[in-house]
């Protein structure tokens, strides 16, 4: 097991206005810590920022869509121009319902734009900045990419969501080895069902549904230990790996019976 590392002092979190992102912001908020928080909902983002300030953190927030590549990169450069960037959690993501007859073209493109392009728009400027930072004990920074347990096998109820999260997972796993020589750590986060606006619309059973604050603590623990993959809860993770290992024809017959996202 990798030894625990010094807690990060400066952290960027996207999708911080609700769900796991908001919980992560609260989880990391502490005196002496600097948080840069991105989200689209101004009121919710301001509320999360206020909570983090109350906990003693210094907070800079930006109500911007992560699909806006140039403004997001400029913001990252400006916020951290006077110091290092220790940890980036590219968390922003969306899903869409398929219960009404399947994902339409607009939904599919929006899901990929936010979940894939948004992740790239966050991680790539951060990597460029981290490469230019001085190393501390051989480490220049850490990147965490939010994937999902849905990334291990495509589910008929959410094809674009599964595919987008699979792209994030595979890219992150490859990036970990690619950036090792630069002293940049990379972890991929694969949560199961977590209470958030994304899961609130689901009208089907969600096994081991977890509170966002608990998920944030698990993620923080995994990142502190430089886990390559932070996947939880373990029963859902085991089930996802099992389904992925099944012959496609057999898996298809099982998965087509699952309820569709509303």
N, C-alpha and C positions, 0 to 999 in steps of 0.2 A: 504494500500500500504506500502511495506517495505521501510524504510528510506534509503537514499543513503549512501553508505559506502565509506571509505577512498580508493582512487584509488590504485590499485595494483602497487607495485614497481618493481617486477620481474615477467616476463610473458614468457611462452613457447607457441609457435604457430607452429603447423605442417601444411604442405601444404602451406607454406608461400611464395612460388615463383610466384603465380599467383592467379587470382580470388579473392574470399572472403578472403583467407589467407593473400595475399599481402595487401589487403585493410585494414584488421585488424591490420597488422603490422604497416602500416602508421598511422592508427587511434590512436594507443596506443603510438607511438613514441613521446617522450618528454624528456626534460632535467631531469636527475635524474632517468630515467627509464631504466631498464635492460631487453633486449629482447633476447630470444633464439629462433632462427628461423630455421625450418627444411624444406627442399624441395629437389626434385630430379634434377631439372634443375639448374645447377651451375650458368650459366650466368644470368638467371632471378633472382635467389636467391641473388646473389651478388648485382644486381641492386637494389632490394628491401632493402637489408641491407644498402647500401650506402644512400638511401633516408632516412632511419630511423636514421642513424648516423648524416646526415645533419640536422635532426629535433632535435638533441641533445641527442638521446638515446645511450646507450652502447649496442652493438650488438655482439652476438656470433652466427654464422650460421653453419649448418651442411648439406652437400649434401648427404643425406642417404635415402634409402627407408624405410618407416615405418614398412614394413614386416620383417625387420631385428631386431628381438626383443632384443637380447643381446647387440649389439652395440648401439641401441637406449637407452636402460636402462643405460648402462655405461656412455653415453654422458650426460643424464639427471643428473646422480649422480655427474659427474665431474663438470658440469657447475654450479650447485647449491650447491657444497660442502662447500662453505664458506658463505652461507647465506640461507635465506628462499626462497621458491618457492610459490608465491602468487596466480598465476592464470595459468591454463593450458587450452588451446583451442585445442582440438583434432579435427582438421579440415580436414586433408588429406583425399582425397576420389577420386574415379574414377567411370566412367560409361562406357558403351559400346553400340554400335549401334545394333539394331535388324532389321533394314530395309532390310537386305539382306537375311532374312530367319530365324532369331532367334539367340539368344546368343549361341555360341558354348561352349563346356566344358571348354576350356582354358579361355574364357572371364568370365564365371561364377565364376570359381575358383579365378581368379585375382581380380574380384570385391569384393568377400567376404574376400579375403586375405588383401586387402588394407582397405576396409571400416569397416570391423569388427575386424580382427586381428590387423590391424594398430591402431585402436582406443584403443584396449586393451593394445597393446604394449606401447602406450603413457600414458594412464590413470593409469594403475596399478603401474608402478614405481613411478609416481607422487604421487599417494595416499600413497604408502609406505613412501615416503619422507615426505609428509605433516603430517602424523600421528606422526612422530618424532619431528616435529617442536613445539616450544612453542606457546601457544594460545594467541592471542591478542583480547581482548573483546570476548572471547569464540570462536574465529575463527582461523583456522589453514591454510586455503587455499580454493581455488575454482577450480572446474573442470567444463569445458563446452564441451559438446559433440555435434559434428555437425551431425544432422540427416537431415531430409527433409520433406516437405509436402507430398512427395511421400511415406512416411512411414506409412500413415494412411490407404492406400488401395493399393493392388497390381495392377499395370497397365500392360496390355499385352505387351506394347511397351518396357518395361524395368523391367522384373520380378526379375532379380538378384539384380539390383540396389534398387528397392523398398524393397525387402526382407532384404537386408543388412542394409538399413537405418531404417527399422522397428526394427531390432535387436538392433541397437544403441539406438533408442528412448526408447524402453521398458527397456533395461538395465539401461540407464541413469535415467529414472523415478524411478526405484526400488532402484538404488544406492543412490538417494537423501535421502530417508528415512534411508537407511542402514548406511550412513556416518554421519547422523545428530549428533549422540552422540560424534563423533570424532571432531566435529567443522569444518567439510569439507563441503562446499556448492557445490551443483551439479545443473547444468542447462542443458537442452536439447534445441538445436537450430534447428528450422524447417523452413528454408527459402523456398520461391517459386522460380520462375525463376530469376536468377541473372546473369548479363553479366560476362562470364568467358570462358576459352577455352572449358569447358564442354558443355556449352550451345551454343557456337559459331557454332557447327556443326549441330544444329537443323534447319531443313528447314520447320518447321511448326509454326503457330502462338503461341506465348508465352505470355499469358495475364499478364499484369502488370509487364513486364520485368523491372528489377531494376538495376541501376548502383551498382557496387560492393562497392564503397565508401559509398553510402547511406545505403546499407545493413550493412556495418561494424558499422556505427553510431547507427543503430537500435539495433544491437547485443550488442554493448558496453553499451548502455543505459539499456537494459534488464538485463545484467550481473551485472551492478552496483546496480540494485534494487533487485538482487537475485531472478529473475523470474524463476520459475520452468521450464517453457516452453517459449521460445522466438520464436513465430511463426508469420510469415508475408509473404506477405501483407495480410491484413485481408480478402479481398474478396476471395483470393485463399485458405486461411485457412478455411473459412466457407464452401467453395465448397468441400474441402477435407474431412471435418468432415461430410458433408451431404452425399457424396458418400460412405463413410465408414459405414454410418447408413442404407443405402439402403439394401433391401434383395439381397443376392448374385446373384440370377438368373437375377434379373432386372438390377443390376449394371453391370453384365457381358455383357448383350446385349448392354448396352450403351458404355462401355469402349472398346469393341472389334472394334468399329468404329473409335477410335482415331488413329491419325497418329503414325507410329513407328519412333523411334529414328534412324537417319541416320547413 
